[in-house]
């Protein structure tokens, strides 16, 4: 299980997702770090980044709230990322702790532009930065994007415990970490309790109840699809 010390170190990192794409929180910033980038997308409401004049800064105020609609921002962010990719430059996605907002756009870019499944895009970003965890509203919107663009769903929202809704790919990790931290006797008790209800598995379809998502905007689908074609 990830220790508090490891979590703190991860939060303070500036994490490389691709050679041209990085994710960080405020504690990962310094003049030296900023000097590495051509563009910074600041997603923090009310925070004005003091940066060198040569640095291109986008201020896109987004609250880390599950009710926030990301539809107006996907294409703007993805285009900015792709501009740095084409220039062989680097772009930093910045939010409060580098856990939810910036991670969501990094995952979305890999899925929509690089055509990686949502499951695999999340796993890659989580491998690069172990503390990432988009809020459930953001996960729902990424599920909608995947369904709209690729007519498939590789991540589901589930309710493993009554009243607790979570993405299955996140729950699987929590379950595995919990099992690793237990004694053999405790694990045996959990297995016995789960005989009639199997534990989470890594496949997109889970035995646990799934929570549906609403349909997304078809115009956004077309615009993102055109962007991904230009990015090849």
C-alpha positions as CSV (number, residue, x, y, z in Angstrom):
1,X,0.0,0.0,0.0
2,X,1.2,3.5,-0.8
3,X,2.7,5.1,2.3
4,X,2.0,8.7,3.4
5,X,5.7,9.5,2.6
6,X,5.4,8.1,-0.9
7,X,2.1,10.0,-1.5
8,X,3.8,13.2,-0.4
9,X,6.8,12.6,-2.8
10,X,4.4,11.8,-5.7
11,X,2.4,15.0,-5.1
12,X,5.6,17.1,-5.2
13,X,6.8,15.6,-8.4
14,X,6.4,17.0,-11.9
15,X,5.4,13.7,-13.7
16,X,6.2,12.9,-17.3
17,X,3.3,11.3,-19.1
18,X,4.8,11.7,-22.6
19,X,8.0,13.5,-23.7
20,X,5.8,16.5,-24.5
21,X,3.2,16.2,-21.7
22,X,3.6,16.6,-17.9
23,X,1.3,16.7,-14.9
24,X,2.0,18.6,-11.6
25,X,0.4,20.3,-8.6
26,X,1.4,23.6,-7.1
27,X,4.0,22.0,-4.8
28,X,5.8,20.6,-7.8
29,X,6.5,24.1,-9.2
30,X,9.8,26.0,-9.2
31,X,11.5,28.4,-11.5
32,X,13.7,25.6,-12.7
33,X,10.7,23.4,-13.4
34,X,8.9,26.1,-15.3
35,X,12.0,26.8,-17.5
36,X,11.5,23.3,-19.1
37,X,8.2,24.1,-20.6
38,X,6.9,26.1,-23.6
39,X,3.2,26.1,-22.4
40,X,1.5,25.7,-19.0
41,X,-2.2,25.1,-18.7
42,X,-3.2,26.4,-15.3
43,X,-6.5,24.8,-14.2
44,X,-6.7,26.4,-10.8
45,X,-9.4,29.1,-10.3
46,X,-8.1,32.3,-8.7
47,X,-4.4,31.3,-9.1
48,X,-2.3,33.4,-11.4
49,X,1.0,31.8,-12.4
50,X,4.0,34.1,-12.2
51,X,6.0,32.9,-15.2
52,X,8.7,34.2,-17.6
53,X,7.3,36.2,-20.6
54,X,8.4,33.6,-23.0
55,X,6.1,31.0,-21.4
56,X,2.7,30.6,-22.9
57,X,0.2,30.3,-20.1
58,X,-3.5,29.3,-20.5
59,X,-5.7,30.1,-17.5
60,X,-8.7,27.7,-17.6
61,X,-10.5,27.9,-14.3
62,X,-12.0,24.5,-13.4
63,X,-13.2,23.5,-9.9
64,X,-12.4,19.9,-8.9
65,X,-16.1,19.2,-8.6
66,X,-17.9,16.2,-10.1
67,X,-20.7,18.5,-11.4
68,X,-18.3,20.5,-13.6
69,X,-18.9,20.1,-17.4
70,X,-15.5,19.6,-19.2
71,X,-17.1,19.7,-22.6
72,X,-16.1,23.3,-23.4
73,X,-12.4,22.6,-22.6
74,X,-11.4,19.3,-24.1
75,X,-10.6,20.5,-27.6
76,X,-8.7,23.7,-26.4
77,X,-6.5,21.6,-24.1
78,X,-5.9,18.9,-26.6
79,X,-4.9,21.3,-29.3
80,X,-2.4,23.1,-27.0
81,X,-0.9,19.7,-26.1
82,X,-0.6,18.8,-29.7
83,X,1.1,22.1,-30.7
84,X,3.9,21.3,-28.2
85,X,4.1,17.8,-29.5
86,X,4.6,19.0,-33.1
87,X,7.2,21.6,-31.9
88,X,9.0,18.9,-29.9
89,X,8.3,21.1,-26.9
90,X,6.8,20.4,-23.5
91,X,3.4,21.3,-21.9
92,X,2.6,21.2,-18.2
93,X,-1.0,20.5,-17.0
94,X,-1.2,22.2,-13.6
95,X,-3.9,21.8,-10.9
96,X,-3.9,22.0,-7.1
97,X,-2.2,18.6,-6.4
98,X,-1.9,17.0,-9.8
99,X,-4.4,14.3,-8.8
100,X,-7.8,15.0,-10.6
101,X,-8.1,17.9,-13.0
102,X,-4.7,17.7,-14.7
103,X,-4.8,13.9,-14.7
104,X,-8.2,13.9,-16.4
105,X,-7.0,16.0,-19.3
106,X,-3.8,13.8,-19.7
107,X,-5.9,10.7,-19.7
108,X,-8.4,12.3,-22.1
109,X,-5.6,13.3,-24.5
110,X,-4.2,9.7,-24.7
111,X,-7.7,8.3,-25.2
112,X,-9.1,10.8,-27.8
113,X,-5.9,11.7,-29.7
114,X,-3.7,8.7,-29.4
115,X,-6.7,6.3,-29.5
116,X,-5.8,4.4,-26.4
117,X,-8.6,2.8,-24.4
118,X,-9.8,4.7,-21.3
119,X,-8.7,1.8,-19.1
120,X,-5.2,1.7,-20.6
121,X,-4.9,5.5,-20.7
122,X,-5.8,5.7,-17.0
123,X,-3.4,2.9,-16.1
124,X,-0.5,4.6,-18.0
125,X,-1.1,8.0,-16.3
126,X,-1.5,6.3,-12.9
127,X,1.8,4.4,-13.6
128,X,3.6,7.7,-14.3
129,X,2.0,9.4,-11.3
130,X,0.6,7.0,-8.7
131,X,-1.6,9.5,-6.9
132,X,-3.8,10.4,-9.8
133,X,-7.6,9.9,-9.2
134,X,-10.1,11.9,-11.3
135,X,-13.3,12.6,-9.4
136,X,-16.3,10.5,-10.3
137,X,-17.9,13.2,-12.4
138,X,-14.8,13.5,-14.5
139,X,-14.6,9.7,-14.9
140,X,-18.2,9.7,-16.1
141,X,-17.4,12.2,-18.8
142,X,-14.4,10.3,-20.0
143,X,-16.6,7.1,-20.2
144,X,-19.0,9.1,-22.3
145,X,-16.2,10.3,-24.6
146,X,-15.0,6.8,-25.1
147,X,-18.5,5.5,-25.9
148,X,-19.2,8.3,-28.2
149,X,-15.9,8.1,-30.1
150,X,-15.2,4.4,-30.2
151,X,-18.6,2.8,-29.4
152,X,-17.1,0.9,-26.5
153,X,-16.7,1.1,-22.8
154,X,-13.6,-0.1,-21.0
155,X,-14.3,1.5,-17.6
156,X,-17.6,1.3,-15.7
157,X,-18.8,3.2,-12.7
158,X,-19.7,0.7,-10.0
159,X,-21.2,0.7,-6.5
160,X,-19.1,-1.8,-4.6
161,X,-20.5,-0.6,-1.2
162,X,-24.0,0.8,-0.9
163,X,-23.8,4.6,-1.4
164,X,-20.2,4.5,-2.7
165,X,-19.7,5.0,-6.4
166,X,-16.3,4.6,-8.0
167,X,-14.7,3.7,-11.3
168,X,-14.0,0.0,-11.5
169,X,-10.4,0.5,-12.5
170,X,-9.8,2.5,-9.3
171,X,-11.7,0.1,-7.1
172,X,-9.6,-2.8,-8.4
173,X,-6.5,-1.0,-7.2
174,X,-8.0,-0.2,-3.8
175,X,-9.1,-3.8,-3.3
176,X,-5.7,-5.1,-4.2
177,X,-3.9,-2.7,-1.9
178,X,-6.3,-3.6,0.9
179,X,-5.7,-7.3,0.4
180,X,-1.9,-6.8,0.4
181,X,-2.0,-5.0,3.7
182,X,-3.9,-7.7,5.5
183,X,-2.7,-10.8,7.3
184,X,-3.4,-14.2,5.7
185,X,-6.1,-14.8,8.3
186,X,-7.8,-11.5,7.4
187,X,-7.6,-12.3,3.7
188,X,-9.2,-15.7,4.3
189,X,-12.1,-14.0,6.0
190,X,-12.6,-11.6,3.1
191,X,-12.5,-14.5,0.6
192,X,-15.0,-16.5,2.6
193,X,-17.3,-13.5,2.7
194,X,-17.0,-13.0,-1.1
195,X,-17.8,-16.6,-2.1
196,X,-21.2,-15.5,-3.2
197,X,-20.0,-12.2,-4.5
198,X,-16.6,-12.3,-6.3
199,X,-14.0,-9.6,-5.8
200,X,-13.4,-7.0,-8.5
201,X,-11.6,-8.2,-11.6
202,X,-9.5,-6.3,-14.1
203,X,-12.0,-6.8,-17.0
204,X,-14.1,-3.8,-18.0
205,X,-17.4,-5.7,-17.2
206,X,-17.7,-6.2,-13.4
207,X,-20.1,-8.4,-11.4
208,X,-20.8,-5.4,-9.2
209,X,-23.7,-3.1,-10.1
210,X,-22.8,-0.6,-12.8
211,X,-23.9,3.0,-12.8
212,X,-24.9,4.4,-16.2
213,X,-23.7,7.6,-17.8
214,X,-25.5,10.1,-20.0
215,X,-24.8,10.8,-23.6
216,X,-22.4,13.5,-24.6
217,X,-22.3,16.1,-27.3
218,X,-22.0,14.8,-30.9
219,X,-20.4,18.1,-32.2
220,X,-17.6,17.6,-29.7
221,X,-17.2,14.0,-30.9
222,X,-16.7,15.3,-34.5
223,X,-14.3,18.0,-33.5
224,X,-12.1,15.7,-31.4
225,X,-12.1,13.1,-34.2
226,X,-10.9,15.7,-36.7
227,X,-8.2,16.8,-34.3
228,X,-7.0,13.2,-33.8
229,X,-6.7,12.7,-37.6
230,X,-4.6,15.8,-37.9
231,X,-2.3,14.6,-35.1
232,X,-1.0,11.5,-36.9
